[in-house]
Amino acid sequence: MLPKMQFGVMQRGVFEWHDDMRARFEELMEQARLLNGLGYDSGLTHEIFRR
Protein backbone atom coordinates (compact mmCIF):
# COMPACT_ATOMS: atom_id res chain seq x y z
CA MET A 1 0.00 0.00 0.00
CA LEU A 2 1.29 3.46 -0.89
CA PRO A 3 1.73 6.10 1.80
CA LYS A 4 -0.92 8.80 2.05
CA MET A 5 -0.21 11.82 -0.16
CA GLN A 6 0.01 15.07 1.78
CA PHE A 7 -0.74 18.58 0.59
CA GLY A 8 0.65 21.85 1.86
CA VAL A 9 0.57 25.53 1.00
CA MET A 10 3.36 28.12 0.85
CA GLN A 11 2.17 31.54 2.00
CA ARG A 12 4.13 34.50 0.73
CA GLY A 13 4.25 37.76 2.61
CA VAL A 14 5.70 40.84 0.90
CA PHE A 15 5.38 43.89 3.10
CA GLU A 16 6.38 47.51 2.94
CA TRP A 17 8.81 48.56 5.65
CA HIS A 18 6.18 50.77 7.32
CA ASP A 19 3.35 48.16 7.27
CA ASP A 20 1.58 47.22 10.49
CA MET A 21 3.35 43.90 11.15
CA ARG A 22 0.89 42.90 13.87
CA ALA A 23 -2.00 43.22 11.39
CA ARG A 24 -0.11 41.43 8.59
CA PHE A 25 0.81 38.58 10.97
CA GLU A 26 -2.83 38.20 12.03
CA GLU A 27 -3.86 38.04 8.36
CA LEU A 28 -1.34 35.25 7.73
CA MET A 29 -2.59 33.39 10.81
CA GLU A 30 -6.20 33.74 9.64
CA GLN A 31 -5.21 32.22 6.29
CA ALA A 32 -3.37 29.39 8.09
CA ARG A 33 -6.44 28.62 10.22
CA LEU A 34 -8.60 28.52 7.09
CA LEU A 35 -6.15 26.16 5.34
CA ASN A 36 -6.09 23.95 8.43
CA GLY A 37 -9.88 23.81 8.42
CA LEU A 38 -9.83 22.83 4.75
CA GLY A 39 -7.65 19.83 5.62
CA TYR A 40 -4.20 20.84 4.37
CA ASP A 41 -1.38 18.89 6.00
CA SER A 42 1.18 21.69 6.27
CA GLY A 43 1.80 25.35 5.73
CA LEU A 44 4.96 27.39 5.29
CA THR A 45 5.46 31.11 5.21
CA HIS A 46 8.18 33.63 4.62
CA GLU A 47 8.25 37.37 4.67
CA ILE A 48 10.02 39.96 2.58
CA PHE A 49 10.31 43.53 3.79
CA ARG A 50 10.78 46.27 1.22
CA ARG A 51 11.99 49.79 1.84
Biopython code that builds the backbone (N, CA, C, O; Angstrom):
import numpy as np
from Bio.PDB.StructureBuilder import StructureBuilder

atoms = [
    (1, "MET", "N", (0.833, -1.175, 0.000)),
    (1, "MET", "CA", (0.000, 0.000, 0.000)),
    (1, "MET", "C", (0.889, 1.254, 0.000)),
    (1, "MET", "O", (1.881, 1.320, 0.726)),
    (2, "LEU", "N", (0.530, 2.223, -0.804)),
    (2, "LEU", "CA", (1.295, 3.462, -0.889)),
    (2, "LEU", "C", (1.000, 4.367, 0.302)),
    (2, "LEU", "O", (-0.108, 4.351, 0.839)),
    (3, "PRO", "N", (1.986, 5.152, 0.713)),
    (3, "PRO", "CA", (1.728, 6.099, 1.805)),
    (3, "PRO", "C", (0.745, 7.183, 1.361)),
    (3, "PRO", "O", (0.627, 7.485, 0.174)),
    (4, "LYS", "N", (0.055, 7.748, 2.319)),
    (4, "LYS", "CA", (-0.917, 8.798, 2.047)),
    (4, "LYS", "C", (-0.215, 10.033, 1.473)),
    (4, "LYS", "O", (0.804, 10.470, 2.009)),
    (5, "MET", "N", (-0.754, 10.594, 0.391)),
    (5, "MET", "CA", (-0.209, 11.821, -0.164)),
    (5, "MET", "C", (-0.623, 12.993, 0.724)),
    (5, "MET", "O", (-1.762, 13.062, 1.185)),
    (6, "GLN", "N", (0.306, 13.904, 0.956)),
    (6, "GLN", "CA", (0.015, 15.066, 1.779)),
    (6, "GLN", "C", (0.100, 16.332, 0.928)),
    (6, "GLN", "O", (0.860, 16.406, -0.037)),
    (7, "PHE", "N", (-0.698, 17.319, 1.315)),
    (7, "PHE", "CA", (-0.739, 18.579, 0.590)),
    (7, "PHE", "C", (-0.452, 19.734, 1.535)),
    (7, "PHE", "O", (-0.936, 19.759, 2.667)),
    (8, "GLY", "N", (0.328, 20.677, 1.068)),
    (8, "GLY", "CA", (0.651, 21.853, 1.856)),
    (8, "GLY", "C", (0.555, 23.106, 1.005)),
    (8, "GLY", "O", (0.396, 23.041, -0.214)),
    (9, "VAL", "N", (0.656, 24.239, 1.665)),
    (9, "VAL", "CA", (0.573, 25.533, 0.999)),
    (9, "VAL", "C", (1.734, 26.402, 1.462)),
    (9, "VAL", "O", (2.085, 26.404, 2.642)),
    (10, "MET", "N", (2.328, 27.140, 0.531)),
    (10, "MET", "CA", (3.365, 28.120, 0.850)),
    (10, "MET", "C", (2.719, 29.494, 0.802)),
    (10, "MET", "O", (2.242, 29.923, -0.248)),
    (11, "GLN", "N", (2.702, 30.182, 1.934)),
    (11, "GLN", "CA", (2.173, 31.540, 2.002)),
    (11, "GLN", "C", (3.327, 32.506, 1.782)),
    (11, "GLN", "O", (4.420, 32.320, 2.317)),
    (12, "ARG", "N", (3.077, 33.522, 1.001)),
    (12, "ARG", "CA", (4.129, 34.502, 0.728)),
    (12, "ARG", "C", (3.701, 35.850, 1.276)),
    (12, "ARG", "O", (2.618, 36.342, 0.957)),
    (13, "GLY", "N", (4.534, 36.436, 2.084)),
    (13, "GLY", "CA", (4.253, 37.760, 2.612)),
    (13, "GLY", "C", (5.276, 38.758, 2.107)),
    (13, "GLY", "O", (6.464, 38.632, 2.403)),
    (14, "VAL", "N", (4.830, 39.746, 1.349)),
    (14, "VAL", "CA", (5.696, 40.835, 0.895)),
    (14, "VAL", "C", (5.126, 42.103, 1.492)),
    (14, "VAL", "O", (4.002, 42.491, 1.174)),
    (15, "PHE", "N", (5.890, 42.751, 2.354)),
    (15, "PHE", "CA", (5.382, 43.887, 3.104)),
    (15, "PHE", "C", (6.263, 45.104, 2.904)),
    (15, "PHE", "O", (7.476, 44.996, 2.731)),
    (16, "GLU", "N", (5.633, 46.251, 2.932)),
    (16, "GLU", "CA", (6.379, 47.505, 2.939)),
    (16, "GLU", "C", (6.988, 47.687, 4.328)),
    (16, "GLU", "O", (6.448, 47.193, 5.318)),
    (17, "TRP", "N", (8.089, 48.380, 4.395)),
    (17, "TRP", "CA", (8.814, 48.556, 5.652)),
    (17, "TRP", "C", (7.926, 49.167, 6.733)),
    (17, "TRP", "O", (8.073, 48.834, 7.909)),
    (18, "HIS", "N", (7.004, 50.056, 6.352)),
    (18, "HIS", "CA", (6.177, 50.769, 7.320)),
    (18, "HIS", "C", (4.843, 50.073, 7.611)),
    (18, "HIS", "O", (4.032, 50.603, 8.371)),
    (19, "ASP", "N", (4.602, 48.895, 7.020)),
    (19, "ASP", "CA", (3.348, 48.165, 7.270)),
    (19, "ASP", "C", (3.167, 47.836, 8.748)),
    (19, "ASP", "O", (4.132, 47.764, 9.509)),
    (20, "ASP", "N", (1.931, 47.643, 9.129)),
    (20, "ASP", "CA", (1.585, 47.219, 10.485)),
    (20, "ASP", "C", (1.820, 45.710, 10.581)),
    (20, "ASP", "O", (0.971, 44.918, 10.171)),
    (21, "MET", "N", (2.968, 45.318, 11.121)),
    (21, "MET", "CA", (3.346, 43.898, 11.149)),
    (21, "MET", "C", (2.390, 43.064, 11.990)),
    (21, "MET", "O", (2.145, 41.899, 11.675)),
    (22, "ARG", "N", (1.853, 43.639, 13.042)),
    (22, "ARG", "CA", (0.894, 42.904, 13.868)),
    (22, "ARG", "C", (-0.342, 42.534, 13.044)),
    (22, "ARG", "O", (-0.839, 41.411, 13.135)),
    (23, "ALA", "N", (-0.832, 43.472, 12.248)),
    (23, "ALA", "CA", (-2.004, 43.219, 11.392)),
    (23, "ALA", "C", (-1.670, 42.219, 10.291)),
    (23, "ALA", "O", (-2.465, 41.321, 10.012)),
    (24, "ARG", "N", (-0.498, 42.362, 9.659)),
    (24, "ARG", "CA", (-0.107, 41.426, 8.585)),
    (24, "ARG", "C", (0.043, 40.014, 9.144)),
    (24, "ARG", "O", (-0.372, 39.047, 8.506)),
    (25, "PHE", "N", (0.642, 39.889, 10.350)),
    (25, "PHE", "CA", (0.807, 38.583, 10.966)),
    (25, "PHE", "C", (-0.555, 37.949, 11.242)),
    (25, "PHE", "O", (-0.748, 36.759, 10.993)),
    (26, "GLU", "N", (-1.493, 38.733, 11.752)),
    (26, "GLU", "CA", (-2.833, 38.198, 12.030)),
    (26, "GLU", "C", (-3.516, 37.749, 10.740)),
    (26, "GLU", "O", (-4.243, 36.755, 10.745)),
    (27, "GLU", "N", (-3.297, 38.457, 9.649)),
    (27, "GLU", "CA", (-3.859, 38.037, 8.355)),
    (27, "GLU", "C", (-3.284, 36.693, 7.924)),
    (27, "GLU", "O", (-4.015, 35.817, 7.462)),
    (28, "LEU", "N", (-1.952, 36.534, 8.078)),
    (28, "LEU", "CA", (-1.336, 35.246, 7.726)),
    (28, "LEU", "C", (-1.862, 34.118, 8.614)),
    (28, "LEU", "O", (-2.085, 33.004, 8.141)),
    (29, "MET", "N", (-2.062, 34.410, 9.902)),
    (29, "MET", "CA", (-2.587, 33.388, 10.811)),
    (29, "MET", "C", (-4.029, 33.027, 10.454)),
    (29, "MET", "O", (-4.413, 31.861, 10.540)),
    (30, "GLU", "N", (-4.820, 34.010, 10.057)),
    (30, "GLU", "CA", (-6.197, 33.739, 9.643)),
    (30, "GLU", "C", (-6.205, 32.824, 8.417)),
    (30, "GLU", "O", (-7.008, 31.894, 8.341)),
    (31, "GLN", "N", (-5.320, 33.084, 7.466)),
    (31, "GLN", "CA", (-5.208, 32.218, 6.289)),
    (31, "GLN", "C", (-4.780, 30.811, 6.699)),
    (31, "GLN", "O", (-5.305, 29.829, 6.174)),
    (32, "ALA", "N", (-3.836, 30.702, 7.629)),
    (32, "ALA", "CA", (-3.368, 29.394, 8.089)),
    (32, "ALA", "C", (-4.493, 28.616, 8.766)),
    (32, "ALA", "O", (-4.625, 27.410, 8.560)),
    (33, "ARG", "N", (-5.304, 29.302, 9.571)),
    (33, "ARG", "CA", (-6.436, 28.618, 10.220)),
    (33, "ARG", "C", (-7.445, 28.130, 9.184)),
    (33, "ARG", "O", (-7.997, 27.038, 9.320)),
    (34, "LEU", "N", (-7.684, 28.934, 8.154)),
    (34, "LEU", "CA", (-8.597, 28.517, 7.086)),
    (34, "LEU", "C", (-8.054, 27.285, 6.366)),
    (34, "LEU", "O", (-8.792, 26.329, 6.127)),
    (35, "LEU", "N", (-6.772, 27.305, 6.022)),
    (35, "LEU", "CA", (-6.152, 26.164, 5.344)),
    (35, "LEU", "C", (-6.212, 24.908, 6.214)),
    (35, "LEU", "O", (-6.463, 23.812, 5.711)),
    (36, "ASN", "N", (-5.985, 25.068, 7.501)),
    (36, "ASN", "CA", (-6.087, 23.945, 8.428)),
    (36, "ASN", "C", (-7.507, 23.371, 8.418)),
    (36, "ASN", "O", (-7.695, 22.155, 8.378)),
    (37, "GLY", "N", (-8.487, 24.253, 8.453)),
    (37, "GLY", "CA", (-9.879, 23.811, 8.423)),
    (37, "GLY", "C", (-10.258, 23.112, 7.125)),
    (37, "GLY", "O", (-11.150, 22.264, 7.105)),
    (38, "LEU", "N", (-9.572, 23.473, 6.040)),
    (38, "LEU", "CA", (-9.833, 22.827, 4.747)),
    (38, "LEU", "C", (-9.131, 21.478, 4.624)),
    (38, "LEU", "O", (-9.354, 20.746, 3.660)),
    (39, "GLY", "N", (-8.280, 21.147, 5.604)),
    (39, "GLY", "CA", (-7.649, 19.832, 5.617)),
    (39, "GLY", "C", (-6.238, 19.757, 5.073)),
    (39, "GLY", "O", (-5.723, 18.656, 4.877)),
    (40, "TYR", "N", (-5.591, 20.886, 4.821)),
    (40, "TYR", "CA", (-4.201, 20.837, 4.368)),
    (40, "TYR", "C", (-3.321, 20.263, 5.465)),
    (40, "TYR", "O", (-3.586, 20.450, 6.653)),
    (41, "ASP", "N", (-2.265, 19.558, 5.051)),
    (41, "ASP", "CA", (-1.378, 18.890, 6.000)),
    (41, "ASP", "C", (-0.291, 19.796, 6.561)),
    (41, "ASP", "O", (0.186, 19.575, 7.674)),
    (42, "SER", "N", (0.104, 20.812, 5.804)),
    (42, "SER", "CA", (1.182, 21.687, 6.268)),
    (42, "SER", "C", (1.058, 23.062, 5.640)),
    (42, "SER", "O", (0.366, 23.263, 4.642)),
    (43, "GLY", "N", (1.748, 23.987, 6.257)),
    (43, "GLY", "CA", (1.798, 25.346, 5.732)),
    (43, "GLY", "C", (3.143, 25.969, 6.048)),
    (43, "GLY", "O", (3.674, 25.784, 7.143)),
    (44, "LEU", "N", (3.686, 26.690, 5.117)),
    (44, "LEU", "CA", (4.960, 27.386, 5.293)),
    (44, "LEU", "C", (4.744, 28.849, 4.949)),
    (44, "LEU", "O", (3.863, 29.187, 4.159)),
    (45, "THR", "N", (5.539, 29.699, 5.535)),
    (45, "THR", "CA", (5.459, 31.112, 5.205)),
    (45, "THR", "C", (6.831, 31.736, 5.246)),
    (45, "THR", "O", (7.734, 31.248, 5.925)),
    (46, "HIS", "N", (6.976, 32.810, 4.521)),
    (46, "HIS", "CA", (8.181, 33.625, 4.621)),
    (46, "HIS", "C", (7.757, 35.061, 4.359)),
    (46, "HIS", "O", (6.725, 35.319, 3.739)),
    (47, "GLU", "N", (8.557, 35.969, 4.834)),
    (47, "GLU", "CA", (8.246, 37.373, 4.671)),
    (47, "GLU", "C", (9.402, 38.089, 4.008)),
    (47, "GLU", "O", (10.570, 37.757, 4.211)),
    (48, "ILE", "N", (9.046, 39.074, 3.213)),
    (48, "ILE", "CA", (10.018, 39.959, 2.584)),
    (48, "ILE", "C", (9.613, 41.375, 2.958)),
    (48, "ILE", "O", (8.450, 41.753, 2.822)),
    (49, "PHE", "N", (10.569, 42.151, 3.426)),
    (49, "PHE", "CA", (10.312, 43.533, 3.786)),
    (49, "PHE", "C", (11.007, 44.441, 2.793)),
    (49, "PHE", "O", (12.211, 44.337, 2.560)),
    (50, "ARG", "N", (10.214, 45.337, 2.211)),
    (50, "ARG", "CA", (10.776, 46.270, 1.221)),
    (50, "ARG", "C", (10.857, 47.666, 1.805)),
    (50, "ARG", "O", (9.999, 48.074, 2.588)),
    (51, "ARG", "N", (11.867, 48.379, 1.429)),
    (51, "ARG", "CA", (11.990, 49.792, 1.839)),
    (51, "ARG", "C", (11.499, 50.678, 0.731)),
    (51, "ARG", "O", (11.514, 51.902, 0.867)),
]
sb = StructureBuilder()
sb.init_structure("model")
sb.init_model(0)
sb.init_chain("A")
sb.init_seg("    ")
for serial, (resi, resn, name, xyz) in enumerate(atoms, 1):
    if name == "N":
        sb.init_residue(resn, " ", resi, " ")
    sb.init_atom(name, np.array(xyz, "f"), 0.0, 1.0, " ", f" {name:<3s}", serial, name[0])
structure = sb.get_structure()
